[in-house]
Amino acid sequence: MTTSLRVTIGGLPGSGTSTAAYLLGDRTGMKVVSAGETFRQMAKEEGISLADYGKMAENDDKIDRGLDERMLSIARERERIILEGRLIGALCKKEGVPVLATWLHAPPETRAERISGRDRTDMKRTVTDMLERERSEHTRYVEFYGVDNQDHEIYDLAIDSEKNDPEAIVSIILEAME
């Protein structure tokens, strides 16, 4: 196994990125840094509730940019680390940070079922919210960074998380790490 490897795991909501990242971390002993957890930490540092911080982020691009810069900084400074978040793989590639960039994908219905089950929300509402969030994020990512999160060509691995369970996903990543 490569000793200086950084692995990124990205994907749209419900694609299984967190599950895969933490399972890979357990298997390798590598630390996992999650964009979601980092965002929660930033809210805590500001003394603001997560809900209020999220609302602020909708109107203040400095929050998203701050999160992305913090994740990039961690990627630049650390080795043998797993970075989980929608943009981190693309940003690392764009900035020349050496990573094994992984993108997990699954059909919208599958992802919505996972989110609805996890959050115990109405399926119809989950689909509507999920698709709106994805449209909003796509627009911001293109505007902020010129990154099209629908283009997976920059990723080293693109894994279907509907066809592969978490164990299989991690096995694919481990094989690519060798």
Secondary structure as the mmCIF struct_conf table of DSSP 4:
data_model
#
loop_
_struct_conf.conf_type_id
_struct_conf.id
_struct_conf.beg_label_comp_id
_struct_conf.beg_label_asym_id
_struct_conf.beg_label_seq_id
_struct_conf.end_label_comp_id
_struct_conf.end_label_asym_id
_struct_conf.end_label_seq_id
TURN_TY1_P TURN_TY1_P1 THR A 3 SER A 4
STRN STRN1 ARG A 6 GLY A 11
BEND BEND1 LEU A 12 LEU A 12
TURN_TY1_P TURN_TY1_P2 PRO A 13 GLY A 14
BEND BEND2 SER A 15 GLY A 16
HELX_RH_AL_P HELX_RH_AL_P1 THR A 17 THR A 28
STRN STRN2 LYS A 31 SER A 34
HELX_RH_AL_P HELX_RH_AL_P2 ALA A 35 GLU A 46
TURN_TY1_P TURN_TY1_P3 GLY A 47 GLY A 47
HELX_RH_AL_P HELX_RH_AL_P3 LEU A 50 ASN A 59
HELX_RH_AL_P HELX_RH_AL_P4 ASP A 61 GLU A 77
BEND BEND3 GLU A 79 ARG A 80
STRN STRN3 ILE A 81 GLU A 84
BEND BEND4 GLY A 85 GLY A 85
TURN_TY1_P TURN_TY1_P4 ARG A 86 LEU A 87
HELX_RH_AL_P HELX_RH_AL_P5 ILE A 88 GLU A 95
TURN_TY1_P TURN_TY1_P5 GLY A 96 GLY A 96
STRN STRN4 LEU A 100 HIS A 105
HELX_RH_AL_P HELX_RH_AL_P6 PRO A 108 ASP A 119
TURN_TY1_P TURN_TY1_P6 ARG A 120 ARG A 120
HELX_RH_AL_P HELX_RH_AL_P7 MET A 123 TYR A 145
TURN_TY1_P TURN_TY1_P7 ASN A 149 GLN A 150
TURN_TY1_P TURN_TY1_P8 GLU A 153 ILE A 154
BEND BEND5 ASP A 156 ASP A 156
STRN STRN5 LEU A 157 ASP A 160
TURN_TY1_P TURN_TY1_P9 SER A 161 LYS A 163
BEND BEND6 ASN A 164 ASN A 164
HELX_RH_AL_P HELX_RH_AL_P8 PRO A 166 MET A 177
#
